[in-house]
Each structure stands twice: as structure tokens, then as C-alpha cells.
Amino acid sequence: MTFVSAGHTVAAFVLLIVLPAVWWNGLLVAGLLAFGYAWDSADGQLARLRGGGSLAGEWLDHFVDAGKLAALHLVVLVALWRHGSGVGEGWLVVPLCYSVVGVTTFFGMLLNDLLKSKKGVASTHARGGGTFRRSMVLLPTDYGVLCLCFILWGWTAGFLVVYTALAIANGLFLGLAAVKWFGEVRDLDRTESQP
């Protein structure tokens, strides 16, 4: 399932780079990215239904996810450069920054969970759940929303506004999450050092 997911994502990347920024290409890219995301989610669900996956499977899933997150925004950069007629050079900074934010968030989340598990604390994913309000607030950070914004790919100005808004929302989330994660790890250090 991981390779099927990756195949959909890579196909979307190729379409972004090779084909012009037109509405029908945006629909194809959004669909391929969404299907890739669905296959990736199904992979995790299947592992949970089978009583937990293997360490190798989890490693492969996270490895592919990291590559996908790093590459997506760089592909957007190249596609805008190639096909975004009238796009000022300043806009090309947005996908660069979004890539840094996405990779740092992903790494921070994994590292936070790894360090917590060393102290016997449940990972962020294991706790699960959350309120509807929290889900709505975090919606701009959901990869599925990012996939859907490519529907606007043929309307470059609209795409850039939505994509930039998502990049800013993700940057703000990272800033807040980093403070929270660091505080949680620091509290674990303090708990351990108390007699």
C-alpha cells in the first residue's frame, strides 16, 4: 500500500512539472495526491486492524512520507518557475519556506514521540482523539487540505493565495507545537531528576 500511495504522489509530481498550469491538470494532480493520501491512510488503518504493523513497515511508511513532504513543495517551486507565467520571483520563496516548515514539523513530531516513548509516555498518535473544534482549527495543517488546494492550479493567483495561507498556518502551528513539544520533553527531564 505504501508503494501504491507513493506511485500516485509521484505521478502527481510529474504532471505538475511536465504539464501546463491549467484547470484540468489541477484536477488530475489534486485527485492523484488525494488518492495517494487515502492509500497512505489505509496502510496505517490496515496495520492497526491487524494488531499493529511491523517496525519495518512503520519505518518505510515514515520514510516515504518524509520524502513526499520534502519533495511536494520543491515540485511546486519548479512547476511555478516553469509554468507560472507572470508569477513574480518573490512567490517562489513560499514553496521553499513551506518545505522547511513541513519537514521540520514532521521531524519534530516523530522526535517528540520517540523521546517520550523512551520515558514510557504514550506517543501523540497513541493518545488519538480530539475535539471537533480542535480538528477544525488544525484543518489547514491537514495534508488532505493541501491536496485539495491543487484544484486551483489552473488559476495561478488563486492557488498562490490559498497555498500561501496554508504555508502561514502551518508555520504558526509549527511555532506553537515546538514550544509545546519542548515543554513536554523538558518536563520529562525535570520529573526524572526529582528524587
C-alpha positions as CSV (number, residue, x, y, z in Angstrom):
1,M,0.0,0.0,0.0
2,T,2.9,2.3,0.7
3,F,4.2,1.9,-2.8
4,V,0.8,2.4,-4.3
5,S,0.5,5.6,-2.3
6,A,3.9,6.8,-3.4
7,G,3.1,5.9,-7.0
8,H,0.1,8.2,-7.0
9,T,2.1,11.0,-5.4
10,V,5.0,10.7,-7.9
11,A,2.5,10.7,-10.8
12,A,1.1,14.0,-9.5
13,F,4.6,15.4,-9.2
14,V,5.4,14.5,-12.8
15,L,2.1,16.1,-14.0
16,L,2.9,19.3,-12.1
17,I,6.3,19.6,-13.7
18,V,5.6,18.4,-17.2
19,L,2.1,19.8,-18.0
20,P,1.0,23.4,-18.1
21,A,-0.8,25.1,-15.2
22,V,-4.4,24.6,-16.5
23,W,-7.6,23.7,-14.6
24,W,-7.8,20.0,-15.8
25,N,-4.2,19.4,-14.7
26,G,-5.0,20.8,-11.3
27,L,-7.9,18.3,-11.0
28,L,-5.7,15.4,-12.0
29,V,-3.0,16.5,-9.6
30,A,-5.5,17.0,-6.7
31,G,-7.0,13.6,-7.4
32,L,-3.7,11.8,-7.6
33,L,-2.5,13.4,-4.4
34,A,-5.7,12.7,-2.6
35,F,-5.7,9.0,-3.7
36,G,-2.0,8.8,-2.6
37,Y,-3.1,10.2,0.8
38,A,-6.0,7.8,1.0
39,W,-3.7,4.8,0.3
40,D,-1.3,6.1,2.9
41,S,-4.1,6.4,5.5
42,A,-5.4,2.9,4.6
43,D,-1.9,1.5,5.1
44,G,-2.0,2.7,8.7
45,Q,-5.5,1.6,9.3
46,L,-4.7,-1.9,8.0
47,A,-1.7,-2.2,10.3
48,R,-3.9,-1.2,13.3
49,L,-6.7,-3.7,12.3
50,R,-4.1,-6.5,12.1
51,G,-3.0,-5.7,15.6
52,G,-0.1,-3.4,14.8
53,G,2.3,-3.3,11.9
54,S,5.9,-4.2,11.8
55,L,8.8,-1.9,12.7
56,A,10.0,-2.2,9.1
57,G,6.6,-1.3,7.8
58,E,6.4,1.7,10.1
59,W,9.9,2.8,9.1
60,L,9.0,2.5,5.4
61,D,5.8,4.5,5.8
62,H,7.5,7.3,7.7
63,F,10.5,7.3,5.3
64,V,8.2,7.6,2.2
65,D,6.1,10.3,4.0
66,A,9.2,12.4,4.7
67,G,10.3,12.2,1.1
68,K,6.8,13.1,-0.1
69,L,6.6,16.1,2.2
70,A,10.1,17.4,1.3
71,A,9.5,16.9,-2.5
72,L,6.0,18.3,-2.8
73,H,6.8,21.9,-2.2
74,L,10.0,21.7,-4.2
75,V,8.0,20.3,-7.1
76,V,5.6,23.3,-6.7
77,L,8.6,25.6,-6.8
78,V,9.8,24.0,-10.1
79,A,6.3,23.9,-11.6
80,L,5.7,27.6,-10.8
81,W,9.0,28.5,-12.2
82,R,8.3,26.6,-15.4
83,H,4.6,27.2,-15.9
84,G,3.6,30.1,-13.7
85,S,3.6,32.9,-16.3
86,G,3.5,36.2,-14.5
87,V,4.5,34.8,-11.2
88,G,7.0,37.1,-9.5
89,E,10.2,35.6,-8.2
90,G,9.2,36.5,-4.6
91,W,6.4,33.9,-4.8
92,L,9.0,31.2,-5.3
93,V,10.1,31.7,-1.7
94,V,6.7,30.4,-0.5
95,P,7.3,26.7,-1.5
96,L,10.8,26.8,-0.1
97,C,9.6,28.0,3.2
98,Y,6.7,25.6,3.2
99,S,9.1,22.7,2.5
100,V,11.2,23.7,5.6
101,V,8.1,24.0,7.7
102,G,6.7,20.7,6.6
103,V,9.9,18.7,7.1
104,T,10.6,20.3,10.4
105,T,7.1,19.7,11.7
106,F,7.2,16.0,10.6
107,F,10.7,15.5,12.2
108,G,9.7,17.4,15.3
109,M,6.5,15.2,15.7
110,L,8.5,12.0,15.2
111,L,11.3,13.1,17.5
112,N,8.9,14.2,20.2
113,D,7.1,10.8,20.1
114,L,10.5,8.9,20.1
115,L,11.8,10.8,23.2
116,K,8.5,10.3,25.0
117,S,8.5,6.6,24.3
118,K,12.0,6.3,25.8
119,K,10.4,7.5,29.1
120,G,7.3,5.3,28.8
121,V,4.9,8.1,27.8
122,A,2.3,7.4,25.1
123,S,3.1,9.0,21.8
124,T,0.9,11.8,20.4
125,H,-0.6,9.3,17.9
126,A,-1.4,6.7,20.6
127,R,-3.5,9.2,22.6
128,G,-5.6,9.9,19.5
129,G,-8.9,11.7,19.5
130,G,-9.5,15.4,20.0
131,T,-12.5,17.7,19.8
132,F,-14.4,18.9,16.8
133,R,-13.2,22.4,17.5
134,R,-9.6,21.3,17.6
135,S,-10.0,19.4,14.4
136,M,-11.4,22.5,12.6
137,V,-8.6,24.7,14.0
138,L,-6.0,22.2,12.7
139,L,-7.7,21.7,9.3
140,P,-5.2,24.0,7.5
141,T,-2.4,21.7,8.6
142,D,-4.0,18.6,7.2
143,Y,-2.3,17.1,4.2
144,G,-5.7,16.4,2.6
145,V,-6.5,20.1,2.5
146,L,-3.2,20.7,0.9
147,C,-4.0,18.1,-1.8
148,L,-7.3,19.8,-2.5
149,C,-5.8,23.2,-3.0
150,F,-4.3,21.9,-6.2
151,I,-7.8,22.1,-7.7
152,L,-6.9,25.8,-8.1
153,W,-3.7,25.0,-10.0
154,G,-5.1,26.4,-13.3
155,W,-5.9,29.7,-11.6
156,T,-2.3,30.6,-10.5
157,A,-3.3,33.8,-8.5
158,G,-5.9,31.9,-6.5
159,F,-3.7,28.9,-6.0
160,L,-0.9,31.1,-4.6
161,V,-3.2,32.9,-2.2
162,V,-4.6,29.6,-0.8
163,Y,-1.2,27.9,-0.8
164,T,0.5,30.8,0.9
165,A,-2.3,30.9,3.5
166,L,-1.8,27.2,4.2
167,A,2.0,27.8,4.5
168,I,1.5,30.6,7.0
169,A,-1.0,28.5,9.0
170,N,1.5,25.6,9.1
171,G,4.3,27.9,10.1
172,L,2.2,29.2,13.0
173,F,1.3,25.7,14.0
174,L,5.0,24.7,14.0
175,G,5.9,27.6,16.2
176,L,3.2,26.7,18.8
177,A,3.8,23.0,18.5
178,A,7.6,23.4,19.0
179,V,7.0,25.4,22.2
180,K,4.6,22.7,23.5
181,W,6.8,19.8,22.5
182,F,9.9,21.3,24.0
183,G,8.0,21.9,27.2
184,E,6.7,18.3,27.4
185,V,10.3,16.9,26.9
186,R,11.7,19.4,29.4
187,D,9.0,18.4,32.0
188,L,10.0,14.7,31.5
189,D,13.6,15.7,32.2
190,R,12.5,17.5,35.4
191,T,10.4,14.6,36.5
192,E,13.3,12.2,36.1
193,S,15.7,14.4,38.0
194,Q,13.4,14.7,41.0
195,P,14.2,12.3,43.9
